Amino acid sequence: MGQPSGTDAASDEVAPIEPTEPAEPTAPNVAPDPAAAPRPWLTRLSWLVPALAVLALIAAAVMGGLLYREHSRQAARNAALTAARQVLINAYSIDYRSVSKDYQRFLDGTSGDLHNQLIAGKSKFVQTVQTTHTHESAQIVDAGLVRFDADSATVAIALNSPLTSVTVTKAQTRSYRTEVDVALVHGDWLATAIRQVD
């Protein structure tokens, strides 16, 4: 038997396989997540909410200040009105048995020129009341502010005043229409003038 030729032997050899580089992985075809999409309105809300909160606080503070000032002003108006009513009640509430005490109570609710005039006339008034056995009281019919500012006011007051004395044994009621000027003095509303009006 003959030997195979060199050419035939070479043709039977298997050629080596060339190594290939692995293919790059491809991303799966996934639909975009709507939740991950940018939301410009969320960005706006992030500063809008705190800004609205600040504005609400400012508005509340302003409203609180206005209410406080109005409350304080109303309280002052009421205090001025009450002081004027009381000083007039004291002025017409006199009894000959306690006239010195009654007069001092009236005096304590006054200030300025009115106060000085009352001090000057006290002795004569007390003597007259004791001599005549005068008894007088006051009944406020109506009262209202005519004028008011931070430290002064004018109050109009209508009152009835029953009176008895040694010459008037049956009580006679006299009616008065009066204006009282009051001023804020060291935290107290005091009368500075009292005058009769038509």
C-alpha positions in Angstrom: 0.0 0.0 0.0 1.3 3.4 -0.8 1.8 6.4 1.7 -0.5 9.3 1.5 1.0 12.3 -0.1 2.0 15.4 1.9 -0.6 17.4 0.2 -3.5 15.2 1.2 -2.3 15.1 4.8 -2.2 18.9 5.0 -5.8 19.2 3.7 -7.1 17.0 6.4 -5.8 19.3 9.2 -8.5 21.5 11.0 -7.9 25.3 10.9 -7.9 26.9 14.4 -11.0 29.0 15.3 -10.2 32.7 15.8 -11.5 34.0 19.1 -14.3 36.6 18.8 -14.9 39.5 21.1 -18.1 39.2 23.1 -21.0 41.4 21.8 -21.8 44.5 23.9 -25.1 44.0 25.9 -28.0 46.1 24.7 -30.4 47.7 27.0 -33.8 46.2 27.1 -36.5 48.2 25.3 -38.4 49.4 28.4 -41.0 52.2 28.3 -40.0 55.4 30.3 -41.5 55.6 33.8 -43.9 58.6 34.0 -43.1 59.0 37.7 -39.4 59.6 36.9 -40.2 62.4 34.4 -39.3 65.9 35.6 -42.1 67.9 37.1 -41.6 71.7 37.0 -44.7 72.4 39.1 -43.2 70.4 42.0 -40.2 72.8 41.9 -42.6 75.8 42.0 -44.6 74.3 44.9 -41.4 73.7 46.9 -41.0 77.5 47.4 -44.6 78.5 47.0 -45.9 76.7 50.0 -43.4 78.3 52.5 -44.0 81.7 50.9 -47.8 81.3 51.5 -47.1 80.2 55.0 -45.0 83.4 55.7 -47.7 85.6 54.1 -50.4 83.9 56.3 -48.3 84.6 59.4 -47.8 88.3 58.4 -51.5 88.7 57.7 -52.3 87.2 61.1 -49.8 89.4 62.9 -51.2 92.5 61.2 -54.8 91.6 61.9 -53.9 90.8 65.5 -52.3 94.2 65.9 -55.3 96.0 64.5 -57.7 94.1 66.7 -55.5 94.8 69.8 -55.4 98.5 69.0 -59.2 98.6 68.4 -59.7 96.7 71.7 -57.4 99.1 73.5 -59.2 102.2 72.0 -62.6 100.8 72.9 -61.4 100.1 76.5 -60.2 103.7 76.8 -63.5 105.1 75.5 -65.4 103.0 78.1 -63.0 104.1 80.8 -63.5 107.8 79.9 -67.2 107.4 79.8 -67.4 105.6 83.1 -65.2 108.2 84.8 -67.3 111.1 83.6 -70.5 109.4 84.8 -69.0 108.6 88.2 -67.7 112.1 88.8 -71.1 113.6 88.1 -72.8 111.1 90.4 -70.3 112.1 93.1 -71.0 115.8 92.5 -74.7 115.4 93.1 -74.6 112.7 95.8 -74.3 114.8 99.0 -75.7 114.3 102.4 -75.4 116.8 105.3 -74.4 114.0 107.7 -71.4 113.0 105.6 -70.8 116.0 103.5 -67.0 116.3 104.1 -66.5 112.7 103.0 -68.9 113.1 100.0 -67.2 116.2 98.9 -63.7 114.6 99.1 -64.9 111.7 97.0 -66.0 114.2 94.3 -62.8 116.1 94.7 -60.7 113.0 94.2 -62.2 112.5 90.7 -61.1 115.9 89.4 -57.9 117.6 88.2 -56.5 120.9 87.0 -58.4 124.2 87.5 -61.6 122.4 88.4 -59.8 120.6 91.3 -58.3 123.9 92.5 -61.6 125.7 92.4 -63.3 122.9 94.4 -60.5 123.0 97.0 -61.0 126.7 97.4 -64.8 126.4 97.9 -64.9 123.3 100.1 -65.3 125.0 103.5 -68.2 127.2 102.4 -70.0 124.4 100.6 -69.7 122.0 103.6 -71.0 124.7 105.9 -74.0 125.5 103.7 -75.0 121.8 103.3 -74.8 121.2 107.0 -76.8 124.3 107.9 -79.6 123.5 105.4 -79.6 119.7 106.0 -79.4 119.2 102.3 -79.7 115.7 100.9 -79.2 115.2 97.2 -78.7 112.1 95.0 -78.0 111.5 91.3 -79.7 109.3 88.7 -78.1 109.1 85.3 -80.6 109.1 82.5 -78.2 109.0 79.6 -74.6 109.4 78.7 -72.5 109.4 75.6 -69.2 110.5 74.2 -69.1 113.8 72.4 -65.4 113.8 71.6 -62.6 111.3 72.3 -58.9 111.1 71.7 -56.0 109.2 73.3 -55.8 111.3 76.5 -58.9 113.5 76.7 -62.7 113.3 76.1 -65.9 115.1 76.4 -69.0 113.3 77.7 -72.6 114.5 77.6 -74.7 113.4 80.5 -78.4 113.8 81.3 -79.3 113.2 85.0 -82.1 113.7 87.5 -81.3 114.8 91.0 -83.9 114.5 93.8 -83.2 117.0 96.7 -84.5 117.7 100.1 -83.5 120.3 102.8 -84.9 122.2 105.7 -86.9 124.3 103.3 -87.7 121.5 100.8 -89.2 118.8 102.9 -90.8 117.0 100.0 -88.1 115.8 97.5 -87.9 117.9 94.4 -86.3 116.4 91.3 -84.2 118.7 89.2 -83.0 117.7 85.7 -79.6 118.6 84.3 -78.0 118.3 80.9 -74.2 118.4 81.5 -71.0 118.1 79.7 -67.9 116.7 81.5 -64.4 117.1 80.1 -62.1 114.3 81.3 -58.3 113.9 80.8 -56.0 110.9 81.3 -53.8 111.8 84.3 -51.2 109.2 85.4 -53.4 106.4 84.1 -56.7 107.7 85.6 -59.5 109.6 83.8 -60.2 112.7 85.9 -62.7 115.5 85.3 -61.2 118.9 84.3 -64.4 120.8 83.6 -68.1 120.4 84.3 -70.7 122.7 82.6 -74.4 122.9 82.2 -75.7 122.8 78.6 -79.2 123.7 77.1 
